[in-house]
């Protein structure tokens, strides 16, 4: 990214919400490997206020989970082999986390910010009961709490997330819970200290549709109760449509579109977002055409295509007079609060969407 583009990204983040509870500014997470430098996140900026939900969407390998781990401070750091190089800024309630002391970030993790991991069966320790793991997280941030008080808190949280017979289930082990119950227990563990920021990484993956709806309702209800800022990371646009106030679309480690959820769904600005919406099944009307997948495959983050990373898959790249393959597009405001990084002029994007894309959605 050039100096001008970097400055534009930072000013966009600041203009979007100065004083935001969470502000990510020009975040870059690069992993050195024997094959080359993996640019998992490459210049990401966004803001999030308390009480609001941000949905981060994109295909596998777009940098969604790496972003969440960076915010939580869960990447290995230092000079060890495989440790990523992390630059940029992550501001949480006025504190910068990227350059902060790791011990300080560790104290914030679990107390001020928490994460629901994609697979609770692997995220939870198999040798300790569910209750013991919730209790450990609670006592780590409340030094004056004894085991009896911590157990009562664990039972309270299991009850709050809808686990039946929580006074008995508190002594059960993760493998004794169903998938939906494990996810609920993971949510209880994440919320036991009333964090101000909750990150949910694919919270409904591998759950049946009924349980998915229950988990999403639970996250929504708990957010209202705690007033937390929430980040939902998913490839399922149905999930963000249900929960998110704002949507950030990632591709090739970058943000290609960001804006209010209603605008992104009703008037998307980027061809990649058009492809994601076109590949999403609709249940509110009769299916007339086959779903249209996004052609091609996501780019290698070691050899990201020059210019716009999406241009090898974009059916409209030829309309940009070669700029798509040679020039990196800047994330620019296309409508109030709605940003997209595309070389197509805004008027042309609106015409293409109205004439070709909207009739198929």
C-alpha positions as CSV (number, residue, x, y, z in Angstrom):
1,X,0.0,0.0,0.0
2,X,1.4,3.4,-0.9
3,X,1.7,6.2,1.7
4,X,-1.3,8.0,0.2
5,X,-3.4,4.9,0.4
6,X,-2.3,4.1,3.9
7,X,-3.1,7.7,5.0
8,X,-6.5,7.4,3.3
9,X,-7.3,4.2,5.2
10,X,-6.4,5.7,8.5
11,X,-8.3,8.8,7.9
12,X,-11.3,6.8,6.8
13,X,-11.1,4.8,10.1
14,X,-10.9,8.0,12.2
15,X,-13.6,9.8,10.2
16,X,-15.9,6.8,10.6
17,X,-16.0,7.0,14.4
18,X,-13.4,9.1,16.4
19,X,-13.3,7.9,19.9
20,X,-14.8,4.5,19.0
21,X,-14.7,1.7,21.6
22,X,-12.7,-0.5,19.2
23,X,-10.6,1.1,16.5
24,X,-8.4,-1.0,14.2
25,X,-6.1,1.1,12.1
26,X,-4.0,-0.1,9.2
27,X,-3.5,-3.6,10.7
28,X,-1.1,-5.9,9.0
29,X,-0.3,-9.5,10.0
30,X,2.4,-11.1,7.9
31,X,3.7,-14.7,8.4
32,X,7.2,-15.6,7.2
33,X,7.3,-19.1,5.7
34,X,9.8,-21.1,3.6
35,X,7.6,-20.4,0.5
36,X,7.4,-16.6,1.1
37,X,5.6,-14.0,3.1
38,X,2.0,-14.7,3.8
39,X,0.1,-11.4,4.0
40,X,-2.9,-12.7,6.0
41,X,-4.1,-9.2,6.9
42,X,-2.8,-6.3,4.8
43,X,-3.9,-2.8,5.8
44,X,-7.3,-3.3,7.6
45,X,-9.1,-0.4,9.3
46,X,-12.5,-0.3,11.0
47,X,-14.3,1.0,14.1
48,X,-16.9,-0.5,16.4
49,X,-19.0,1.2,19.1
50,X,-20.3,-0.4,22.3
51,X,-23.7,-2.0,21.8
52,X,-23.2,-2.5,18.1
53,X,-22.4,-5.6,16.1
54,X,-20.0,-5.8,13.2
55,X,-20.2,-8.8,10.8
56,X,-16.9,-9.7,9.0
57,X,-17.6,-11.9,6.0
58,X,-15.5,-13.5,3.3
59,X,-14.3,-16.8,1.9
60,X,-11.9,-19.0,3.8
61,X,-8.4,-17.6,3.7
62,X,-9.6,-14.0,3.5
63,X,-8.0,-13.0,6.8
64,X,-11.1,-13.0,9.1
65,X,-9.9,-15.2,11.9
66,X,-6.3,-13.8,11.8
67,X,-7.9,-10.4,12.4
68,X,-9.8,-11.6,15.5
69,X,-6.7,-13.3,16.9
70,X,-4.7,-10.2,16.4
71,X,-7.3,-8.1,18.3
72,X,-7.2,-10.6,21.2
73,X,-3.4,-10.7,21.2
74,X,-3.3,-14.5,20.6
75,X,-0.6,-14.6,18.0
76,X,2.9,-15.8,18.9
77,X,5.2,-12.8,18.9
78,X,8.9,-12.2,19.0
79,X,11.6,-13.7,16.8
80,X,10.6,-17.4,17.1
81,X,10.2,-19.3,13.8
82,X,6.7,-18.8,12.4
83,X,5.9,-15.8,14.6
84,X,4.0,-13.1,12.6
85,X,5.0,-9.6,12.1
86,X,2.2,-7.4,13.3
87,X,2.0,-3.7,12.6
88,X,-0.7,-1.0,12.8
89,X,-2.9,-0.1,15.8
90,X,-5.7,-1.7,17.7
91,X,-7.3,0.7,20.1
92,X,-9.6,-0.8,22.8
93,X,-11.4,1.8,25.0
94,X,-8.5,4.2,24.6
95,X,-5.7,1.6,25.0
96,X,-3.4,0.6,22.1
97,X,-2.9,-3.2,22.2
98,X,-0.4,-4.0,19.4
99,X,2.5,-2.2,21.1
100,X,1.2,-3.0,24.6
101,X,3.0,-5.3,27.1
102,X,1.8,-8.9,26.5
103,X,1.1,-9.4,30.2
104,X,-1.2,-6.4,30.2
105,X,-3.1,-7.7,27.1
106,X,-3.4,-11.0,28.9
107,X,-5.1,-9.3,31.8
108,X,-7.6,-7.6,29.4
109,X,-8.3,-10.9,27.6
110,X,-11.2,-12.6,29.3
111,X,-12.1,-9.6,31.3
112,X,-12.5,-6.7,28.9
113,X,-12.5,-8.7,25.7
114,X,-13.4,-12.3,25.1
115,X,-13.8,-14.7,22.2
116,X,-16.1,-17.6,21.2
117,X,-14.0,-20.0,19.2
118,X,-15.1,-21.9,16.1
119,X,-14.9,-25.4,17.5
120,X,-15.6,-25.5,21.3
121,X,-14.7,-29.2,21.5
122,X,-11.1,-28.4,20.6
123,X,-11.1,-25.0,22.3
124,X,-12.2,-26.4,25.7
125,X,-9.8,-28.7,27.7
126,X,-11.0,-32.3,27.6
127,X,-9.6,-33.2,31.0
128,X,-11.4,-30.5,33.0
129,X,-15.1,-30.2,33.6
130,X,-17.0,-27.4,31.9
131,X,-17.7,-25.8,35.2
132,X,-14.0,-25.9,36.3
133,X,-13.0,-24.1,33.1
134,X,-15.6,-21.3,33.6
135,X,-14.5,-21.0,37.2
136,X,-10.8,-20.7,36.3
137,X,-11.6,-17.8,33.9
138,X,-13.7,-16.1,36.6
139,X,-11.1,-16.5,39.4
140,X,-8.2,-15.3,37.1
141,X,-9.8,-11.9,37.1
142,X,-11.3,-11.9,40.6
143,X,-8.5,-12.7,43.1
144,X,-10.8,-12.4,46.1
145,X,-13.3,-15.0,44.9
146,X,-13.2,-18.5,46.5
147,X,-14.1,-21.8,44.8
148,X,-17.6,-21.8,46.2
149,X,-18.4,-18.4,44.9
150,X,-16.8,-19.2,41.5
151,X,-18.9,-22.4,41.2
152,X,-22.0,-20.4,41.9
153,X,-21.1,-17.9,39.2
154,X,-20.4,-20.8,36.7
155,X,-23.9,-22.3,37.5
156,X,-25.4,-18.9,37.1
157,X,-23.8,-18.4,33.6
158,X,-24.7,-21.9,32.4
159,X,-28.3,-21.2,33.4
160,X,-28.2,-17.8,31.7
161,X,-27.1,-19.4,28.4
162,X,-29.9,-22.0,28.5
163,X,-28.1,-25.1,29.8
164,X,-30.7,-27.4,31.5
165,X,-30.0,-28.5,35.1
166,X,-26.9,-26.2,35.3
167,X,-26.2,-27.3,38.9
168,X,-25.5,-30.8,37.6
169,X,-24.1,-30.0,34.2
170,X,-21.5,-27.8,35.8
171,X,-19.5,-31.0,36.6
172,X,-19.9,-32.5,33.1
173,X,-17.0,-32.7,30.6
174,X,-17.0,-31.2,27.2
175,X,-17.5,-34.5,25.4
176,X,-20.7,-35.1,27.4
177,X,-22.3,-32.0,25.9
178,X,-24.0,-31.9,22.5
179,X,-22.6,-29.5,19.9
180,X,-25.1,-26.8,20.6
181,X,-24.6,-27.2,24.4
182,X,-20.8,-26.9,24.0
183,X,-21.3,-23.7,22.1
184,X,-23.5,-22.4,24.8
185,X,-20.9,-23.3,27.4
186,X,-18.3,-21.5,25.4
187,X,-20.5,-18.4,25.4
188,X,-20.9,-18.7,29.1
189,X,-17.1,-19.0,29.5
190,X,-16.6,-15.9,27.3
191,X,-19.2,-13.8,29.2
192,X,-18.4,-14.8,32.7
193,X,-16.5,-11.6,33.4
194,X,-19.0,-9.3,31.5
195,X,-16.5,-8.3,28.8
196,X,-17.1,-5.1,26.8
197,X,-16.0,-6.7,23.5
198,X,-17.1,-10.2,22.3
199,X,-15.7,-11.8,19.2
200,X,-17.6,-14.8,17.8
201,X,-15.6,-16.7,15.2
202,X,-18.0,-18.9,13.2
203,X,-20.3,-19.4,16.2
204,X,-22.8,-21.5,14.3
205,X,-20.5,-23.7,12.2
206,X,-21.5,-27.5,12.2
207,X,-24.7,-26.8,14.1
208,X,-28.1,-27.7,12.7
209,X,-30.4,-24.9,11.6
210,X,-32.6,-24.9,14.7
211,X,-29.6,-24.7,17.1
212,X,-28.0,-22.0,14.9
213,X,-31.1,-19.8,15.4
214,X,-31.0,-20.5,19.2
215,X,-27.3,-19.5,19.4
216,X,-27.9,-16.3,17.4
217,X,-30.9,-15.4,19.5
218,X,-28.7,-16.0,22.6
219,X,-25.9,-13.8,21.4
220,X,-28.4,-11.0,20.6
221,X,-30.1,-11.2,24.0
222,X,-26.8,-11.3,25.9
223,X,-25.5,-8.3,23.9
224,X,-28.6,-6.3,24.9
225,X,-28.1,-7.4,28.6
226,X,-24.4,-6.6,28.8
227,X,-24.2,-3.8,26.2
228,X,-21.1,-5.3,24.6
229,X,-19.6,-4.6,21.3
230,X,-19.8,-7.7,19.2
231,X,-17.8,-8.9,16.1
232,X,-19.3,-11.9,14.2
233,X,-16.9,-13.6,11.9
234,X,-18.5,-15.9,9.4
235,X,-18.8,-16.9,5.7
236,X,-22.6,-17.2,6.2
237,X,-24.3,-14.0,5.0
238,X,-27.5,-15.3,6.7
239,X,-25.9,-15.0,10.1
240,X,-24.8,-11.4,9.6
241,X,-28.2,-10.5,8.1
242,X,-29.7,-11.7,11.4
243,X,-27.3,-9.9,13.8
244,X,-25.0,-7.2,12.3
245,X,-25.5,-3.5,12.3
246,X,-22.5,-3.1,10.0
247,X,-20.7,-5.4,7.6
248,X,-17.1,-5.6,6.6
249,X,-16.3,-7.7,3.5
250,X,-12.8,-9.1,3.3
251,X,-10.9,-10.5,0.3
252,X,-7.2,-11.3,0.1
253,X,-6.4,-9.9,3.5
254,X,-8.0,-6.5,2.8
255,X,-11.4,-4.8,3.3
256,X,-13.2,-4.5,-0.1
257,X,-16.5,-3.1,1.3
258,X,-17.7,-1.8,4.6
259,X,-21.0,-0.1,5.5
260,X,-24.3,-0.4,7.3
261,X,-25.8,-3.9,6.9
262,X,-29.0,-2.7,5.2
263,X,-27.0,-0.8,2.6
264,X,-24.6,-3.7,1.9
265,X,-27.5,-6.1,1.4
266,X,-29.7,-3.7,-0.6
267,X,-27.2,-1.8,-2.6
268,X,-23.8,-3.6,-2.5
269,X,-20.9,-1.6,-4.1
270,X,-18.3,-4.3,-4.9
271,X,-18.4,-7.1,-7.5
272,X,-17.1,-9.6,-4.9
273,X,-20.1,-8.7,-2.6
274,X,-22.4,-9.2,-5.6
275,X,-20.9,-12.7,-6.0
276,X,-21.4,-13.5,-2.3
277,X,-25.0,-12.4,-2.4
278,X,-25.7,-14.3,-5.6
279,X,-24.4,-17.5,-4.1
280,X,-26.7,-17.2,-1.1
281,X,-29.9,-19.2,-1.1
282,X,-33.2,-17.3,-0.6
283,X,-36.1,-18.8,1.4
284,X,-38.4,-15.8,1.1
285,X,-39.4,-16.5,-2.6
286,X,-39.5,-19.2,-5.2
287,X,-36.2,-20.3,-6.6
288,X,-36.2,-19.5,-10.3
289,X,-32.5,-19.9,-11.2
290,X,-29.6,-21.9,-10.0
291,X,-27.3,-20.3,-7.4
292,X,-24.4,-18.6,-9.1
293,X,-21.1,-19.2,-7.4
294,X,-18.2,-16.8,-7.5
295,X,-16.0,-18.2,-10.3
296,X,-12.4,-19.1,-9.6
297,X,-10.7,-19.6,-6.3
298,X,-9.4,-17.2,-3.6
299,X,-5.9,-15.9,-4.2
300,X,-2.8,-17.2,-2.6
301,X,-1.8,-14.8,0.2
302,X,1.8,-15.4,-0.7
303,X,1.3,-14.3,-4.3
304,X,-1.6,-11.9,-4.1
305,X,-2.5,-10.7,-7.6
306,X,-1.3,-7.2,-8.5
307,X,-3.7,-4.3,-8.5
308,X,-7.1,-5.4,-7.3
309,X,-6.7,-8.9,-5.8
310,X,-10.2,-9.8,-7.1
311,X,-9.5,-8.9,-10.7
312,X,-8.7,-12.4,-11.9
313,X,-12.2,-13.5,-10.9
314,X,-14.1,-10.2,-11.6
315,X,-16.3,-10.3,-14.7
316,X,-16.1,-6.5,-14.9
317,X,-12.3,-6.1,-14.7
318,X,-12.0,-5.4,-18.5
319,X,-14.1,-2.2,-18.0
320,X,-11.4,-0.5,-16.0
321,X,-9.0,0.0,-18.9
322,X,-6.3,-2.2,-17.2
323,X,-6.3,-0.4,-13.8
324,X,-7.7,-3.5,-12.1
325,X,-4.5,-5.5,-12.8
326,X,-2.0,-2.7,-12.2
327,X,-3.3,-0.3,-9.6
328,X,-4.5,-1.0,-6.1
329,X,-8.0,0.5,-5.5
330,X,-8.5,2.7,-2.5
331,X,-11.3,2.1,0.0
332,X,-13.4,5.1,-0.9
333,X,-16.8,6.4,0.2
334,X,-19.5,5.5,-2.3
335,X,-22.5,6.6,-0.2
336,X,-22.7,8.1,3.3
337,X,-20.9,5.6,5.6
338,X,-20.6,3.0,2.8
339,X,-17.1,2.3,1.5
340,X,-15.8,0.1,-1.4
341,X,-12.5,-0.4,-3.1
342,X,-13.2,-0.8,-6.8
343,X,-11.9,0.9,-9.9
344,X,-15.3,0.9,-11.5
345,X,-16.9,4.4,-11.3
346,X,-19.7,4.6,-8.8
347,X,-22.3,5.4,-11.5
348,X,-21.2,2.3,-13.5
349,X,-21.4,0.1,-10.4
350,X,-24.9,1.3,-9.7
351,X,-26.0,0.7,-13.3
352,X,-24.5,-2.8,-13.4
353,X,-26.1,-3.7,-10.1
354,X,-29.5,-2.4,-11.1
355,X,-29.5,-4.0,-14.6
356,X,-27.7,-7.3,-14.1
357,X,-27.3,-8.2,-10.4
358,X,-30.4,-7.1,-8.6
359,X,-32.8,-9.0,-10.8
360,X,-31.0,-12.2,-9.9
361,X,-30.9,-11.6,-6.1
